């Protein structure tokens, strides 16, 4: 029996990684060395073994269970839990932790983290555009229609009349639900309507790459005529390059005058067919449900002329109309299939979300087995709530869907969105052939300034590039203007007007170029120089703060001092200041004096009152907004 201890001592060095000979069994941290033991808290021994046998480098996944991390690092799970608690993270042995938390633990234990090699994504062919597809596979599809127009002109009433006439008449239970889009049928032919709140949503979807609409219906009240929002809607529809059908609503009113509406529309470029133009105009009454069938017939006629076709025999792709989180059903997305056929069981990617289609429902709550081109459906089965305007597509399997959604790499739009157009890099884009037409949005303080500016810009041309004013109007620069600029890759020019706070933030976020002018020739000169590559360095305004005039004091010498409350930022003596009244710029100058109580002040912060005088201006009124800014050169 004596050879046994002798054999163990001989075999000891072969199990000792340090090469220094055998160690007493009681002091060996890993048990007998044949299999690592995680039952003892002395996990440091396992780390020491790793460090001697190989470099202490480890690759971590995006998420990992505590138990799996312990096995990866060859330490006790208790040790991992202790390290997590040191860093304020409470987790049990089976709980998943993210890569950041695992990195902190591994680093504390002396490991070096190696970045994972980029995973090779299976090459998947993106959906072909309609032009690239085999023409033999293309089939006629229903038109997709959006209702636009001025507020209170009856857009919602018209939509309701269309639905009640064509849906509830056939459904005993009436309309069971509202999904933001629906189909109606006229003599066996279908029409899809998008129930968007107005041209802002219509253009916001375009800005996200979702050109979902085929026809725009412009609703104009016969008793009210063309209004500012009517003009905006027309400009938005023209910028989208979709045909316009005019529905002259409220013809049942005593003071209705459809001929006057047609004349007003002709003045802004929409000439009715009966006057020799090409725009279909249909008199309707949403309240009495008159002319609804005639309107639908005209929509089908326009769609036939447009020859709308799609291939239903392919994986589906399209756009998300709206989405919500339902307490009972989870994430629910209303999608519009643009091409292909969507079926339950399909692996779907929508923006940064993915899932397997569990069920499809139409706008009447009926379960569908499939949804072809131009069909709006509710989709169940996504892992989250996508954003309205996100594009979606069907991929071969759910694993690929998860990968694509994680990278947010889905791009269903036929054309990739080009870089934003700015006056600074316009000439460079002209030389590379990226720009053949400079789209411009003009906003001014008064109507009298619009026409000369638009006329002057329209005459500009250089290097086969012309200026196209896609929208003009008066008042402040709104979010709607920024959405239109974003969707149409346009530059916004403000003449004696400023952007609303939300519009300014949206423009900065999406890198939309907004230029401000108070002299017409300088405005035209800058655009001309940008087109020929001679534009001088750009100086950008950095707004320092705003204040509101609360009281006006007259001094003996005739000067006026404004008692103001600084609402945000700060006011600095000597800084640039402009007086804003009713959204327009009334005056621009410098802060000549600034006092708080009876003492001169260099600056006054938000939340405090002060008195100030702007050099050369004395016509303050209570309620005026003062904007303080400095000019910075953009490198």
Phi and psi in degrees as a GROMACS rama.xvg file:
@    title "Ramachandran Plot"
@    xaxis  label "Phi"
@    yaxis  label "Psi"
@TYPE xy
-67.6745  -28.1218  UNK-2
-64.3629  -20.9993  UNK-3
-60.2595  -55.9114  UNK-4
-59.5406  -33.3029  UNK-5
-62.9227  -43.2411  UNK-6
-63.1822  -39.2454  UNK-7
-65.162  -41.0297  UNK-8
-66.4719  -32.9423  UNK-9
-70.3161  -38.724  UNK-10
-78.8151  -10.6984  UNK-11
-59.0109  -49.0306  UNK-12
-58.3456  -33.0991  UNK-13
-66.8469  -19.8393  UNK-14
-99.696  -1.46498  UNK-15
-96.4613  112.25  UNK-16
-66.4092  -23.7913  UNK-17
-75.7853  -22.1841  UNK-18
78.3468  10.1938  UNK-19
-94.8492  11.564  UNK-20
99.7214  178.221  UNK-21
-70.6363  150.563  UNK-22
-116.234  157.259  UNK-23
-61.537  138.145  UNK-24
-56.0983  -32.5703  UNK-25
-67.2526  -22.5254  UNK-26
-99.1214  -1.40437  UNK-27
-76.9914  116.635  UNK-28
-68.638  -24.8766  UNK-29
-95.724  22.1452  UNK-30
80.3203  -133.865  UNK-31
-87.9749  2.35665  UNK-32
86.1567  -15.2295  UNK-33
-75.2479  -38.5738  UNK-34
-140.765  134.486  UNK-35
-66.5733  139.588  UNK-36
-106.942  126.004  UNK-37
-101.206  8.18046  UNK-38
-79.6624  -20.3989  UNK-39
-96.7396  146.482  UNK-40
-72.9061  -8.43392  UNK-41
-81.6935  66.4989  UNK-42
-73.7084  -12.5926  UNK-43
-63.1959  -28.3975  UNK-44
-62.6558  -39.0669  UNK-45
-65.3352  -37.0625  UNK-46
-65.4766  -39.2413  UNK-47
-61.8617  -40.0874  UNK-48
-62.032  -43.2706  UNK-49
-61.4068  -41.3413  UNK-50
-67.0651  -29.2329  UNK-51
-83.034  -34.0546  UNK-52
-82.3184  -33.8646  UNK-53
-155.785  160.632  UNK-54
-58.85  144.848  UNK-55
-80.8276  67.4904  UNK-56
-117.188  135.388  UNK-57
-139.251  146.758  UNK-58
-109.196  125.587  UNK-59
-107.816  140.231  UNK-60
-78.8728  176.381  UNK-61
-63.4502  -34.3079  UNK-62
-146.027  151.022  UNK-63
-155.142  145.279  UNK-64
-75.0079  151.774  UNK-65
-57.0092  -44.3271  UNK-66
-61.4099  -43.6721  UNK-67
-66.6871  -36.2043  UNK-68
-64.3074  -40.202  UNK-69
-61.7645  -42.7925  UNK-70
-66.1711  -38.1124  UNK-71
-65.2745  -41.5977  UNK-72
-87.8974  -7.83015  UNK-73
59.8677  47.1926  UNK-74
-131.926  174.464  UNK-75
-73.8288  141.581  UNK-76
-57.0337  -31.9463  UNK-77
-61.2297  -40.0042  UNK-78
-62.7989  -41.5749  UNK-79
-62.1463  -45.5577  UNK-80
-61.3431  -40.6084  UNK-81
-62.2914  -44.0955  UNK-82
-63.8353  -38.0233  UNK-83
-64.5064  -42.3492  UNK-84
-63.4036  -35.6915  UNK-85
-59.1453  -31.0809  UNK-86
-98.9825  15.7684  UNK-87
79.4153  19.6437  UNK-88
-113.873  121.535  UNK-89
-99.4385  120.887  UNK-90
-148.048  146.993  UNK-91
-95.6026  178.703  UNK-92
-64.6828  -27.641  UNK-93
-99.8127  0.843974  UNK-94
-79.7735  142.677  UNK-95
-82.235  136.71  UNK-96
-122.228  154.269  UNK-97
-81.5609  174.882  UNK-98
-65.1409  -34.8965  UNK-99
-62.5397  -45.4752  UNK-100
-65.1225  -41.7821  UNK-101
-64.629  -34.8919  UNK-102
-63.8221  -43.2222  UNK-103
-60.7553  -45.5605  UNK-104
-63.6241  -48.5125  UNK-105
-62.8531  -39.0508  UNK-106
-65.227  -43.0325  UNK-107
-61.6078  -29.5557  UNK-108
-88.2871  6.81575  UNK-109
91.9445  14.9178  UNK-110
-93.1541  152.062  UNK-111
-102.484  133.543  UNK-112
-92.8034  125.782  UNK-113
-100.427  132.865  UNK-114
-67.2127  134.522  UNK-115
-67.1953  143.704  UNK-116
-65.7924  139.496  UNK-117
-58.5498  128.395  UNK-118
-70.6813  136.462  UNK-119
-75.5016  120.875  UNK-120
-89.1622  134.316  UNK-121
-55.5402  137.205  UNK-122
-74.9127  121.271  UNK-123
-122.775  128.93  UNK-124
-73.2029  125.052  UNK-125
-67.4334  156.678  UNK-126
-57.2795  138.945  UNK-127
-73.7256  154.227  UNK-128
-77.8218  166.42  UNK-129
-60.8814  -32.0904  UNK-130
-69.8641  -29.4375  UNK-131
-84.2809  -15.4735  UNK-132
-78.2408  158.07  UNK-133
-64.5632  121.937  UNK-134
-61.9523  -23.2437  UNK-135
-70.9612  -18.4858  UNK-136
-89.9296  -13.6239  UNK-137
-78.0804  137.472  UNK-138
-130.494  149.94  UNK-139
-57.6678  142.712  UNK-140
-128.756  159  UNK-141
-65.4873  147.901  UNK-142
-74.3926  150.298  UNK-143
-106.168  122.284  UNK-144
-118.092  136.695  UNK-145
-117.97  137.928  UNK-146
-95.6934  124.747  UNK-147
-125.351  164.933  UNK-148
151.712  178.219  UNK-149
-74.0774  152.227  UNK-150
-61.1115  143.501  UNK-151
68.7395  13.0594  UNK-152
-92.1123  -0.0526262  UNK-153
100.905  27.0009  UNK-154
-62.5507  -50.66  UNK-155
-65.1077  -40.296  UNK-156
-62.6501  -39.0161  UNK-157
-66.2767  -42.692  UNK-158
-61.1222  -43.9731  UNK-159
-62.4808  -41.3888  UNK-160
-63.8778  -40.2605  UNK-161
-63.7659  -43.6835  UNK-162
-66.8704  -45.2235  UNK-163
-66.1606  -35.6161  UNK-164
-71.7488  -37.3579  UNK-165
-109.813  -8.04093  UNK-166
-117.182  -59.484  UNK-167
-65.3373  -24.8082  UNK-168
-63.3464  -28.1048  UNK-169
-99.348  -12.8147  UNK-170
-109.151  121.169  UNK-171
-63.4996  -36.1809  UNK-172
-87.3419  0.997757  UNK-173
75.3037  -164.758  UNK-174
-78.5604  117.361  UNK-175
-86.0927  -24.849  UNK-176
-158.046  168.13  UNK-177
-124.532  121.541  UNK-178
-118.758  16.2617  UNK-179
82.8105  -7.67578  UNK-180
-158.958  148.286  UNK-181
-157.803  164.96  UNK-182
-115.408  143.291  UNK-183
-121.488  161.795  UNK-184
-130.004  135.895  UNK-185
-132.879  111.742  UNK-186
49.7899  49.1331  UNK-187
82.3448  -3.5521  UNK-188
-109.87  137.484  UNK-189
-100.723  152.445  UNK-190
-134.855  132.577  UNK-191
-100.58  129.582  UNK-192
-111.843  133.491  UNK-193
-97.3693  121.872  UNK-194
-90.2484  67.3304  UNK-195
-86.3634  153.277  UNK-196
-72.895  -8.88441  UNK-197
158.849  -171.929  UNK-198
-69.418  -20.3899  UNK-199
-63.1814  -47.9914  UNK-200
-67.1884  -37.8104  UNK-201
-57.5876  -45.1777  UNK-202
-78.8961  -32.3985  UNK-203
-60.5172  -38.0235  UNK-204
-66.9855  -39.5137  UNK-205
-61.8014  -38.8088  UNK-206
-63.4987  -27.2148  UNK-207
-88.9082  6.9316  UNK-208
91.6462  10.6623  UNK-209
-107.713  92.3023  UNK-210
-89.8298  83.3816  UNK-211
-91.6917  -22.1654  UNK-212
-90.0232  138.48  UNK-213
-100.296  -35.7625  UNK-214
-136.844  139.254  UNK-215
-108.38  127.427  UNK-216
-98.5279  117.234  UNK-217
-94.5925  116.65  UNK-218
-94.4551  122.977  UNK-219
-127.495  129.133  UNK-220
-74.5573  131.951  UNK-221
-67.798  -22.8439  UNK-222
-95.7955  -5.43351  UNK-223
-118.553  -34.8142  UNK-224
82.5338  -166.221  UNK-225
-74.1227  127.079  UNK-226
-119.72  171.055  UNK-227
-54.0037  -43.3947  UNK-228
-69.4285  -25.092  UNK-229
-63.7328  -46.1395  UNK-230
-61.2527  -42.2549  UNK-231
-60.0126  -46.144  UNK-232
-60.7312  -40.2219  UNK-233
-62.0322  -45.0793  UNK-234
-63.1458  -39.5219  UNK-235
-66.5208  -40.6071  UNK-236
-67.8459  -40.719  UNK-237
-64.7438  -39.7571  UNK-238
-63.7859  -31.6014  UNK-239
-79.6957  -8.94506  UNK-240
60.6481  43.128  UNK-241
-113.711  147.023  UNK-242
-66.3151  147.906  UNK-243
-112.464  131.878  UNK-244
-115.876  127.409  UNK-245
-95.4169  127.401  UNK-246
-106.355  108.407  UNK-247
-85.6102  101.913  UNK-248
-90.4662  168.398  UNK-249
63.8032  37.8576  UNK-250
-72.2948  -9.6163  UNK-251
-82.4148  -7.73763  UNK-252
-73.7037  147.002  UNK-253
-60.6893  -35.7509  UNK-254
-97.0648  20.0629  UNK-255
-68.727  138.467  UNK-256
-142.037  80.8144  UNK-257
-59.5831  -33.4871  UNK-258
-64.2996  -37.6581  UNK-259
-65.915  -38.0937  UNK-260
-62.7642  -43.9524  UNK-261
-61.8623  -37.9558  UNK-262
-67.4285  -42.8604  UNK-263
-63.2231  -39.9729  UNK-264
-67.4366  -36.0143  UNK-265
-62.7211  -34.0819  UNK-266
-66.8931  -24.2339  UNK-267
-109.397  19.4616  UNK-268
101.37  0.466022  UNK-269
-106.649  100.821  UNK-270
-102.549  126.492  UNK-271
-66.4899  154.119  UNK-272
-59.1158  -38.0491  UNK-273
-69.4772  -16.6174  UNK-274
-99.0202  11.1022  UNK-275
95.2408  6.10852  UNK-276
-93.7747  -162.764  UNK-277
-126.415  14.0904  UNK-278
-100.285  126.289  UNK-279
-78.8032  127.543  UNK-280
-125.651  125.283  UNK-281
-122.433  120.503  UNK-282
-73.4877  130.944  UNK-283
-138.787  162.369  UNK-284
-133.417  107.238  UNK-285
-66.3492  -34.0394  UNK-286
-68.2556  -42.2221  UNK-287
-95.5231  0.120576  UNK-288
57.8098  41.5284  UNK-289
-97.8312  138.958  UNK-290
78.8091  5.07882  UNK-291
-66.6942  -48.0689  UNK-292
-62.6613  -37.4371  UNK-293
-63.9693  -39.9879  UNK-294
-62.1748  -44.2075  UNK-295
-64.9237  -37.9605  UNK-296
-61.5974  -41.955  UNK-297
-65.7688  -37.2218  UNK-298
-63.9623  -41.4641  UNK-299
-65.6476  -36.7675  UNK-300
-64.5958  -44.9327  UNK-301
-63.4383  -39.7583  UNK-302
-67.242  -35.103  UNK-303
-64.5086  -40.0554  UNK-304
-65.8748  -32.6788  UNK-305
-77.975  -13.7526  UNK-306
52.2929  60.1331  UNK-307
-76.1683  123.437  UNK-308
-139.536  157.168  UNK-309
-155.055  161.996  UNK-310
-98.4248  111.136  UNK-311
-80.3329  -13.2171  UNK-312
-95.7949  58.3903  UNK-313
-162.265  166.743  UNK-314
-60.6613  142.009  UNK-315
-75.181  151.258  UNK-316
-147.983  157.319  UNK-317
177.059  -148.817  UNK-318
-136.88  146.771  UNK-319
-83.5093  122.391  UNK-320
-83.2622  -47.5247  UNK-321
-158.74  165.026  UNK-322
-151.495  154.125  UNK-323
-153.835  165.904  UNK-324
-106.748  110.679  UNK-325
-91.4352  133.128  UNK-326
-60.7555  -36.4806  UNK-327
-89.1053  -37.0461  UNK-328
-106.451  -5.21174  UNK-329
80.7152  -156.866  UNK-330
-62.1607  127.961  UNK-331
-125.884  124.076  UNK-332
-118.111  132.796  UNK-333
-93.35  118.22  UNK-334
-120.854  153.694  UNK-335
-113.925  117.966  UNK-336
-76.6653  120.819  UNK-337
-90.886  -38.8238  UNK-338
-150.369  156.419  UNK-339
83.4277  -173.776  UNK-340
-130.634  128.071  UNK-341
-96.5155  133.734  UNK-342
-134.63  153.673  UNK-343
-57.688  139.784  UNK-344
96.9645  -14.096  UNK-345
-68.5592  141.311  UNK-346
-82.5766  126.211  UNK-347
-124.163  140.308  UNK-348
-121.923  126.873  UNK-349
-130.876  102.607  UNK-350
62.5666  -122.442  UNK-351
-95.9974  15.4399  UNK-352
-118.933  156.122  UNK-353
-145.671  172.14  UNK-354
166.195  178.115  UNK-355
-109.941  127.985  UNK-356
-63.755  115.022  UNK-357
-86.1315  -39.4607  UNK-358
-158.406  153.529  UNK-359
-122.675  136.857  UNK-360
-132.562  142.997  UNK-361
-88.8092  -174.664  UNK-362
-71.6039  -10.3982  UNK-363
-100.149  8.78238  UNK-364
81.0537  8.64623  UNK-365
-83.1848  133.57  UNK-366
-73.9767  134.351  UNK-367
-112.961  148.37  UNK-368
-88.9311  -22.9712  UNK-369
-159.157  157.603  UNK-370
-135.353  116.66  UNK-371
-90.4465  -171.302  UNK-372
-56.8345  141.213  UNK-373
67.8403  17.841  UNK-374
-100.407  125.285  UNK-375
-89.8092  132.202  UNK-376
-142.425  155.097  UNK-377
-89.2001  134.9  UNK-378
-116.374  129.544  UNK-379
-109.097  144.454  UNK-380
124.746  -5.16803  UNK-381
-75.175  156.077  UNK-382
-84.2649  -10.2576  UNK-383
-156.839  -177.708  UNK-384
-98.4464  111.644  UNK-385
-72.5456  173.419  UNK-386
-97.8636  142.404  UNK-387
-57.6416  129.838  UNK-388
100.754  -13.3921  UNK-389
-63.3939  143.62  UNK-390
-88.4045  151.971  UNK-391
-130.036  162.177  UNK-392
-156.972  156.154  UNK-393
-94.7565  133.892  UNK-394
-119.946  167.78  UNK-395
-60.217  -38.2581  UNK-396
-148.773  167.221  UNK-397
-70.0624  -29.7061  UNK-398
-62.9948  -44.6175  UNK-399
-66.6308  -37.5682  UNK-400
-59.7577  -42.4112  UNK-401
-63.872  -41.963  UNK-402
-63.9534  -46.2927  UNK-403
-65.1019  -40.2775  UNK-404
-66.2073  -37.7035  UNK-405
-63.2286  -35.7967  UNK-406
-87.1385  -8.44312  UNK-407
52.0502  44.8861  UNK-408
-100.625  8.29917  UNK-409
-75.1053  129.418  UNK-410
-137.673  90.279  UNK-411
-87.7075  -20.1323  UNK-412
-59.2641  136.509  UNK-413
-59.3723  -33.838  UNK-414
-117.384  136.993  UNK-415
-72.3348  143.476  UNK-416
-70.6526  123.023  UNK-417
-71.6733  168.178  UNK-418
-65.1866  149.931  UNK-419
-57.3716  142.586  UNK-420
-87.973  128.15  UNK-421
-129.718  156.622  UNK-422
-64.6124  -28.7741  UNK-423
-64.4117  -41.8359  UNK-424
-108.67  17.9321  UNK-425
-61.6487  -45.5514  UNK-426
-63.2896  -38.2391  UNK-427
-63.2549  -41.9184  UNK-428
-69.6454  -31.7657  UNK-429
-64.9903  -43.6419  UNK-430
-64.9683  -35.51  UNK-431
-84.2128  -1.35985  UNK-432
81.6578  9.99079  UNK-433
-75.0273  -27.2866  UNK-434
-122.9  125.358  UNK-435
-115.481  -9.68495  UNK-436
-150.875  126.279  UNK-437
-93.6259  110.082  UNK-438
-82.7426  133.406  UNK-439
-131.265  139.248  UNK-440
-112.571  126.623  UNK-441
-112.683  125.284  UNK-442
-125.54  131.227  UNK-443
-127.959  172.014  UNK-444
-79.5861  -35.0586  UNK-445
-132.693  155.317  UNK-446
-63.644  -30.7221  UNK-447
-63.2777  -20.6591  UNK-448
-87.9831  -18.1056  UNK-449
-65.8679  -51.8299  UNK-450
-61.3786  -47.7618  UNK-451
-63.8915  -35.094  UNK-452
-67.9496  -47.2315  UNK-453
-61.997  -42.8356  UNK-454
-63.8227  -41.7338  UNK-455
-66.5145  -41.9357  UNK-456
-69.45  -36.7178  UNK-457
-66.3233  -22.9869  UNK-458
-82.6092  -13.0929  UNK-459
-74.116  139.701  UNK-460
-158.975  136.934  UNK-461
-157.971  142.197  UNK-462
51.5078  40.5753  UNK-463
62.1653  20.2709  UNK-464
-113.629  132.019  UNK-465
-118.362  160.254  UNK-466
-93.0318  133.328  UNK-467
-125.287  114.07  UNK-468
-82.3324  107.233  UNK-469
-88.2511  -17.7399  UNK-470
-159.929  140.73  UNK-471
-142.615  150.907  UNK-472
-176.934  -179.497  UNK-473
-111.605  161.052  UNK-474
104.266  -171.945  UNK-475
-71.2748  161.19  UNK-476
-80.1238  120.55  UNK-477
-103.796  172  UNK-478
-62.6857  -33.5405  UNK-479
-60.9193  -40.4352  UNK-480
-62.6288  -41.3257  UNK-481
-67.2722  -41.1637  UNK-482
-60.5983  -41.9039  UNK-483
-65.5013  -41.4725  UNK-484
-63.7  -40.0258  UNK-485
-66.129  -43.6095  UNK-486
-71.3151  -31.3329  UNK-487
-104.6  3.82478  UNK-488
54.5789  56.6286  UNK-489
-113.807  162.662  UNK-490
-102.995  137.382  UNK-491
-98.9015  130.329  UNK-492
-116.568  120.804  UNK-493
-105.318  122.951  UNK-494
-110.294  109.104  UNK-495
55.9657  34.6972  UNK-496
-145.719  162.299  UNK-497
-126.158  161.815  UNK-498
-83.248  151.659  UNK-499
-67.0455  154.257  UNK-500
-54.2198  -43.6587  UNK-501
-64.1045  -38.1678  UNK-502
-67.8179  -39.5029  UNK-503
-63.3656  -43.9503  UNK-504
-64.4013  -42.5539  UNK-505
-64.1862  -39.7261  UNK-506
-66.1789  -42.4228  UNK-507
-64.4554  -39.4227  UNK-508
-65.4245  -36.6108  UNK-509
-105.012  9.41584  UNK-510
57.9439  40.768  UNK-511
-84.8439  128.808  UNK-512
-80.695  118.657  UNK-513
-115.697  126.666  UNK-514
-115.406  142.761  UNK-515
-118.651  134.71  UNK-516
-140.354  158.794  UNK-517
-132.561  2.93455  UNK-518
-129.92  124.474  UNK-519
-63.2133  -43.8149  UNK-520
-65.2289  -32.322  UNK-521
-67.6723  -38.779  UNK-522
-60.7825  -51.9313  UNK-523
-64.8455  -38.8619  UNK-524
-63.5692  -40.7509  UNK-525
-65.3665  -40.5953  UNK-526
-66.5113  -41.6493  UNK-527
-62.3553  -43.6532  UNK-528
-65.4695  -38.0417  UNK-529
-62.6183  -36.2842  UNK-530
-73.4389  -24.2884  UNK-531
-106.807  4.46165  UNK-532
79.5228  20.4854  UNK-533
-110.813  12.2771  UNK-534
-66.1882  133.145  UNK-535
-72.636  164.061  UNK-536
-52.8257  142.716  UNK-537
-86.3313  135.061  UNK-538
-108.402  127.402  UNK-539
-109.766  143.788  UNK-540
-80.3671  137.618  UNK-541
-115.063  105.369  UNK-542
-70.7319  127.478  UNK-543
-97.361  -23.0314  UNK-544
170.815  173.672  UNK-545
-133.756  153.269  UNK-546
-143.028  153.739  UNK-547
-115.322  133.125  UNK-548
-73.5655  120.908  UNK-549
-104.32  -25.6828  UNK-550
-156.831  151.867  UNK-551
-121.765  130.115  UNK-552
-116.567  133.745  UNK-553
-99.1421  129.995  UNK-554
-92.6383  157.84  UNK-555
-56.605  -32.7912  UNK-556
-79.3939  1.54274  UNK-557
98.78  -9.92554  UNK-558
-75.0725  155.321  UNK-559
-115.594  143.121  UNK-560
-119.531  135.37  UNK-561
-97.4286  125.063  UNK-562
-87.6015  115.919  UNK-563
-125.39  159.415  UNK-564
-111.729  123.526  UNK-565
-75.6751  113.26  UNK-566
-87.0395  -30.7319  UNK-567
-157.374  157.109  UNK-568
68.7728  -133.705  UNK-569
-157.392  163.36  UNK-570
-116.572  131.222  UNK-571
-117.967  134.544  UNK-572
-63.0607  130.521  UNK-573
94.2649  -7.99918  UNK-574
-78.1186  162.538  UNK-575
-67.9102  145.404  UNK-576
-146.013  142.88  UNK-577
-128.112  147.197  UNK-578
-98.8683  122.052  UNK-579
-108.498  129.774  UNK-580
-139.028  123.883  UNK-581
56.7085  36.8048  UNK-582
84.1826  -7.98858  UNK-583
-108.085  159.417  UNK-584
-87.2391  118.602  UNK-585
-90.7834  -36.1512  UNK-586
-158.541  150.496  UNK-587
-134.385  124.36  UNK-588
-159.366  -152.951  UNK-589
-122.436  151.129  UNK-590
-74.7442  105.961  UNK-591
-79.5721  -37.6847  UNK-592
-143.44  148.827  UNK-593
-143.476  122.548  UNK-594
-133.927  144.231  UNK-595
-121.753  119.96  UNK-596
56.5659  -122.172  UNK-597
-106.239  5.08315  UNK-598
-104.047  142.424  UNK-599
-66.1721  146.212  UNK-600
-132.025  145.836  UNK-601
-81.605  -36.8736  UNK-602
-155.785  155.154  UNK-603
-132.068  129.921  UNK-604
-88.4319  170.922  UNK-605
-61.25  142.787  UNK-606
94.4096  -5.02326  UNK-607
-113.506  154.266  UNK-608
-97.5792  153.424  UNK-609
-160.361  170.469  UNK-610
-115.429  139.742  UNK-611
-147.197  161.348  UNK-612
-132.881  128.643  UNK-613
-95.3731  125.711  UNK-614
-56.3859  124.944  UNK-615
85.8418  6.80806  UNK-616
-131.81  131.444  UNK-617
-132.672  0.432388  UNK-618
-95.2985  50.5949  UNK-619
-70.863  148.249  UNK-620
-132.389  146.5  UNK-621
-60.8829  130.382  UNK-622
102.773  -14.8224  UNK-623
-60.2667  146.288  UNK-624
-107.053  130.587  UNK-625
-105.959  129.61  UNK-626
-113.987  126.519  UNK-627
-108.391  136.147  UNK-628
-152.718  166.574  UNK-629
-131.894  157.707  UNK-630
-100.138  129.587  UNK-631
-122.52  135.824  UNK-632
-77.8304  130.976  UNK-633
-88.1911  123.667  UNK-634
